[in-house]
Amino acid sequence: MKLAPAISTNLSQSYGAGVGGYGSDSRYPCARPDLPMVQFSGRRPPGKHRIPRRLRRSTTDSNYPPGSFEREDESDDTWFYASPRMVVHIDEGAIAAVSQLFKDLIPPDSAVLDLMSSWRSHWPQDHPKLRLVGLGLNAPEMEDNPDLDDYVVHNVNSDPALPFADGIFDATVITVSPQYLTRPVETFQHVNRVLKPGGIFIVTFSNRMFPTKAVRIWRTSSDQGHMDLVTSYMEGAGNFDDIKAGFVNAEQSPPADPIFAVVSRKSPASPEV
């Protein structure tokens, strides 16, 4: 499927820095651009999955300066996310922008993986889906998510290998969470593995975060830097084509929280195994 023309045009353009500040519970000035246990609730049990040779070449550590993915709080993520947070992390205008992006880019009746899922997935209510599977760290949040048909409790920072068979999803989304990935290249390699050939990968984010759990390279980057960073994750993972990036809701933000997106597709050609 081709990208919707309006979205394709928007995502092919770069965007400016300086839109608001950071923080989920607190806000920070926009960074300067020059600063350097798995439980499965469904019927298919998790199995062992290998990464094709073509996707093994690159790792997070080999692509970025030392310390880039350190965090202020290096405690186990499962402890930090143990208490349910039945809240959304962006405002209504930003949620509407995310929902519209999903509707525009994900074909009806798709099997979709909501990676780093939580209480809400922002799925468009008038857009039919075959199945939406959540993978996150808090079971009560995902149990209360009305859009999810199934969910997995799994920490991708501890184990980037996603507990799904190869090539079963038409689309994967990460919504306002890429700032917390400590092994993004490896995680994106497994996203590629579980996508069908030609499947779409949508990563969205705003200018908010839990600062103690966000990685250093994200905290010290501008909005433009964040877009470039997620693009580099996809390029480092390999086997993603047609990578586009942009400011999704520039006409509504402000006052709405800004939403940025990086979108790509799994290459239709199978990698060497």
Sequence and secondary structure as in RCSB ss.txt:
>XXXX:A:sequence
MKLAPAISTNLSQSYGAGVGGYGSDSRYPCARPDLPMVQFSGRRPPGKHRIPRRLRRSTTDSNYPPGSFEREDES
DDTWFYASPRMVVHIDEGAIAAVSQLFKDLIPPDSAVLDLMSSWRSHWPQDHPKLRLVGLGLNAPEMEDNPDLDD
YVVHNVNSDPALPFADGIFDATVITVSPQYLTRPVETFQHVNRVLKPGGIFIVTFSNRMFPTKAVRIWRTSSDQG
HMDLVTSYMEGAGNFDDIKAGFVNAEQSPPADPIFAVVSRKSPASPEV
>XXXX:A:secstr
    HHHHHHHTS   S  S B SSS B    TT    EE SSS        GGGSS  HHHHS TTTT  S  S
 HHHHT S   S SS HHHHHHHHHHHHHHS TTEEEEEEEE S     TTS EEEEEEEES HHHHHT TT SE
EEE  TTT    SS TT EEEEEEES GGG SSHHHHHHHHHHHEEEEEEEEEEE S   TTTS HHHHT  HHH
HHHHHHHHHHHH  EEEEEEEETTTTTTTTS   EEEEEEE SS    
